Amino acid sequence: MSEVMLCFTCCVTQQPTTRRRRIDRSMIGGPTDFRHTGHIGSADVHNESTGSDELNSMHNQMQSKGGYDHASPVHVSLNVVDVCKS
């Protein structure tokens, strides 16, 4: 026996589209509980003249500021190509 599927369009009404409320700048407040801990640039992380001791001391200083108790350690592997040497 075959299955028959009927669509009763008289019983189905089109769902109204829900519009998201637009947010403008006046609705956005300033940051709460903001703690400035330091500046790190690309030159600080990858610099041939900077030893790993300086990078380790920066890492220890950042950890001493707190806020790392909720972070999960994640191994990140980046494939970087130096375009200047190519």
N, CA, C and O of each residue as an XYZ file, in Angstrom:
344
protein
N       0.846     -1.175      0.000
C       0.000      0.000      0.000
C       0.893      1.240      0.000
O       1.885      1.286      0.727
N       0.566      2.201     -0.773
C       1.387      3.405     -0.863
C       0.892      4.472      0.107
O      -0.280      4.525      0.478
N       1.822      5.300      0.492
C       1.485      6.394      1.404
C       1.095      7.624      0.597
O       1.709      7.942     -0.421
N       0.073      8.297      1.071
C      -0.390      9.501      0.386
C      -0.229     10.666      1.352
O      -0.649     10.593      2.507
N       0.373     11.723      0.875
C       0.589     12.887      1.707
C      -0.170     14.064      1.107
O       0.029     14.413     -0.057
N      -1.022     14.659      1.891
C      -1.809     15.789      1.423
C      -1.415     17.033      2.205
O      -1.095     16.964      3.392
N      -1.443     18.125      1.549
C      -1.110     19.391      2.200
C      -2.368     20.261      2.193
O      -2.886     20.623      1.137
N      -2.835     20.582      3.371
C      -4.021     21.427      3.491
C      -3.567     22.870      3.707
O      -3.293     23.279      4.835
N      -3.490     23.616      2.646
C      -3.017     24.993      2.732
C      -4.016     25.908      3.414
O      -3.658     26.998      3.859
N      -5.253     25.477      3.498
C      -6.251     26.331      4.137
C      -6.056     26.377      5.647
O      -6.488     27.329      6.296
N      -5.414     25.368      6.211
C      -5.226     25.290      7.669
C      -3.889     25.847      8.125
O      -3.695     26.095      9.315
N      -2.980     26.044      7.207
C      -1.630     26.485      7.548
C      -1.516     27.965      7.240
O      -1.751     28.401      6.113
N      -1.153     28.732      8.259
C      -0.936     30.159      8.033
C       0.559     30.429      8.015
O       1.340     29.740      8.670
N       0.930     31.414      7.274
C       2.339     31.760      7.190
C       2.789     32.383      8.506
O       2.139     33.289      9.029
N       3.911     31.888      9.038
C       4.435     32.396     10.291
C       4.988     33.806     10.081
O       5.693     34.056      9.104
N       4.673     34.721     10.987
C       5.233     36.066     10.839
C       6.744     36.034     11.073
O       7.240     35.328     11.951
N       7.448     36.803     10.277
C       8.895     36.856     10.438
C       9.225     37.680     11.672
O       8.724     38.790     11.851
N      10.068     37.121     12.510
C      10.471     37.852     13.707
C      11.621     38.770     13.339
O      12.659     38.321     12.853
N      11.433     40.036     13.572
C      12.458     41.026     13.264
C      13.292     41.274     14.497
O      12.760     41.465     15.591
N      14.575     41.270     14.324
C      15.469     41.562     15.427
C      15.524     43.064     15.639
O      15.565     43.846     14.689
N      15.523     43.436     16.874
C      15.592     44.852     17.204
C      16.970     45.397     16.863
O      17.983     44.815     17.252
N      17.014     46.495     16.148
C      18.299     47.096     15.783
C      18.932     47.733     17.001
O      18.253     48.381     17.797
N      20.222     47.551     17.143
C      20.970     48.118     18.263
C      21.823     49.253     17.733
O      22.558     49.089     16.760
N      21.722     50.414     18.383
C      22.591     51.514     17.999
C      23.576     51.791     19.144
O      23.497     51.167     20.202
N      24.484     52.710     18.927
C      25.558     52.981     19.889
C      25.062     53.444     21.248
O      25.698     53.180     22.268
N      23.936     54.131     21.266
C      23.436     54.645     22.541
C      22.960     53.527     23.462
O      22.844     53.741     24.668
N      22.681     52.331     22.920
C      22.218     51.206     23.723
C      23.359     50.393     24.332
O      23.128     49.564     25.213
N      24.575     50.623     23.872
C      25.725     49.841     24.324
C      26.444     50.600     25.425
O      26.825     51.757     25.248
N      26.626     49.945     26.556
C      27.308     50.559     27.687
C      28.800     50.290     27.642
O      29.290     49.575     26.769
N      29.499     50.860     28.574
C      30.927     50.657     28.686
C      31.248     49.287     29.268
O      30.358     48.604     29.775
N      32.518     48.878     29.199
C      32.895     47.574     29.738
C      32.751     47.556     31.256
O      32.967     48.568     31.922
N      32.386     46.405     31.791
C      32.297     46.239     33.237
C      33.367     45.261     33.686
O      33.656     44.285     32.993
N      33.950     45.521     34.837
C      34.991     44.676     35.431
C      36.176     44.504     34.480
O      36.698     43.400     34.321
N      36.593     45.601     33.852
C      37.727     45.561     32.927
C      39.014     45.743     33.710
O      39.148     46.685     34.491
N      39.961     44.836     33.497
C      41.271     44.937     34.139
C      42.348     44.921     33.071
O      42.549     43.908     32.402
N      43.033     46.028     32.909
C      44.111     46.129     31.923
C      45.328     45.405     32.489
O      45.807     45.752     33.568
N      45.828     44.412     31.777
C      46.945     43.637     32.314
C      48.259     43.877     31.592
O      49.314     43.666     32.190
N      48.249     44.301     30.355
C      49.511     44.562     29.675
C      49.340     44.657     28.178
O      48.247     44.479     27.641
N      50.457     44.946     27.509
C      50.479     45.057     26.051
C      51.385     43.963     25.508
O      52.488     43.749     26.012
N      50.918     43.281     24.487
C      51.740     42.286     23.811
C      51.564     42.503     22.321
O      50.447     42.514     21.804
N      52.676     42.674     21.647
C      52.641     42.834     20.200
C      53.337     41.674     19.521
O      53.930     40.827     20.190
N      53.271     41.625     18.205
C      53.895     40.526     17.471
C      55.411     40.537     17.638
O      56.038     39.477     17.624
N      56.003     41.702     17.793
C      57.451     41.783     17.978
C      57.867     41.216     19.330
O      58.997     40.750     19.476
N      56.981     41.246     20.316
C      57.300     40.706     21.630
C      57.324     39.186     21.624
O      58.075     38.574     22.384
N      56.521     38.582     20.786
C      56.415     37.125     20.774
C      57.458     36.490     19.871
O      58.082     35.502     20.261
N      57.665     37.030     18.675
C      58.591     36.425     17.717
C      59.673     37.436     17.349
O      59.544     38.189     16.385
N      60.726     37.431     18.130
C      61.841     38.327     17.869
C      63.110     37.520     18.107
O      63.283     36.950     19.184
N      63.989     37.463     17.134
C      65.198     36.647     17.226
C      66.101     37.102     18.376
O      66.738     36.268     19.019
N      66.168     38.404     18.645
C      67.056     38.899     19.692
C      66.468     38.708     21.085
O      67.209     38.728     22.068
N      65.159     38.525     21.191
C      64.520     38.331     22.485
C      64.611     36.867     22.858
O      64.167     35.997     22.110
N      65.187     36.600     24.014
C      65.301     35.223     24.464
C      63.988     34.724     25.028
O      63.057     35.494     25.264
N      63.934     33.418     25.239
C      62.715     32.836     25.789
C      62.537     33.229     27.252
O      61.431     33.131     27.784
N      63.631     33.684     27.924
C      63.512     34.115     29.320
C      62.590     35.322     29.440
O      61.787     35.398     30.370
N      62.701     36.265     28.508
C      61.846     37.451     28.543
C      60.390     37.088     28.273
O      59.482     37.638     28.896
N      60.170     36.159     27.343
C      58.816     35.711     27.046
C      58.223     34.968     28.240
O      57.045     35.142     28.552
N      59.026     34.142     28.910
C      58.551     33.427     30.094
C      58.228     34.386     31.234
O      57.241     34.183     31.941
N      59.033     35.423     31.426
C      58.756     36.381     32.491
C      57.474     37.156     32.198
O      56.715     37.470     33.115
N      57.229     37.466     30.919
C      55.987     38.143     30.546
C      54.790     37.225     30.813
O      53.749     37.672     31.295
N      54.949     35.946     30.498
C      53.871     34.978     30.731
C      53.587     34.840     32.223
O      52.424     34.795     32.625
N      54.608     34.775     33.032
C      54.428     34.678     34.484
C      53.767     35.928     35.050
O      52.923     35.836     35.942
N      54.147     37.095     34.538
C      53.543     38.338     34.996
C      52.059     38.373     34.666
O      51.250     38.802     35.488
N      51.694     37.921     33.461
C      50.289     37.907     33.074
C      49.495     36.929     33.930
O      48.358     37.222     34.298
N      50.068     35.774     34.254
C      49.374     34.808     35.089
C      49.195     35.334     36.508
O      48.205     35.002     37.160
N      50.124     36.141     36.998
C      50.009     36.666     38.357
C      48.879     37.685     38.478
O      48.430     37.990     39.583
N      48.417     38.217     37.331
C      47.315     39.179     37.357
C      45.985     38.507     37.657
O      45.035     39.175     38.065
N      45.901     37.202     37.464
C      44.667     36.470     37.749
C      43.802     36.324     36.524
O      44.133     36.810     35.442
N      42.674     35.637     36.712
C      41.742     35.423     35.629
C      42.017     34.179     34.817
O      41.300     33.900     33.856
N      43.056     33.413     35.187
C      43.382     32.204     34.445
C      42.763     30.955     35.057
O      42.945     29.859     34.527
N      42.037     31.098     36.158
C      41.464     29.935     36.807
C      40.302     29.356     36.013
O      39.926     28.206     36.244
N      39.716     30.117     35.078
C      38.594     29.624     34.280
C      39.030     29.187     32.889
O      38.219     28.653     32.133
N      40.280     29.400     32.539
C      40.746     29.087     31.192
C      41.146     27.621     31.095
O      41.684     27.052     32.044
N      40.882     27.022     29.957
C      41.295     25.655     29.683
C      42.502     25.707     28.773
O      42.473     26.390     27.749
N      43.569     24.994     29.125
C      44.749     25.012     28.249
C      44.439     24.316     26.928
O      43.894     23.212     26.905
N      44.790     24.969     25.846
C      44.526     24.438     24.512
C      45.807     24.540     23.712
O      46.447     25.591     23.683
N      46.185     23.446     23.058
C      47.359     23.461     22.201
C      46.977     24.056     20.854
O      46.043     23.585     20.204
N      47.693     25.081     20.438
C      47.416     25.748     19.169
C      48.627     25.585     18.275
O      49.752     25.879     18.679
N      48.397     25.122     17.075
C      49.465     24.962     16.106
C      49.190     25.887     14.931
O      48.184     25.735     14.238
N      50.081     26.845     14.707
C      49.904     27.813     13.625
C      50.896     27.515     12.510
O      52.078     27.293     12.772
N      50.433     27.509     11.295
C      51.302     27.364     10.131
C      51.592     28.757      9.602
O      50.730     29.389      8.992
N      52.815     29.237      9.836
C      53.185     30.597      9.480
C      54.177     30.562      8.330
O      55.126     29.777      8.344
N      53.959     31.408      7.338
C      54.857     31.523      6.200
C      55.428     32.929      6.205
O      54.680     33.907      6.205
N      56.749     33.034      6.209
C      57.404     34.336      6.176
C      57.444     34.803      4.724
O      58.218     34.279      3.922
N      56.614     35.787      4.384
C      56.529     36.251      3.004
C      57.716     37.116      2.607
O      57.979     37.290      1.417
N      58.433     37.656      3.573
C      59.596     38.484      3.253
C      60.749     37.644      2.709
O      61.529     38.124      1.887
N      60.862     36.391      3.160
C      61.955     35.519      2.720
C      61.651     34.834      1.406
O      62.554     34.267      0.790
N      60.411     34.870      0.960
C      60.041     34.166     -0.283
C      60.458     34.930     -1.510
O      60.221     34.477     -2.630
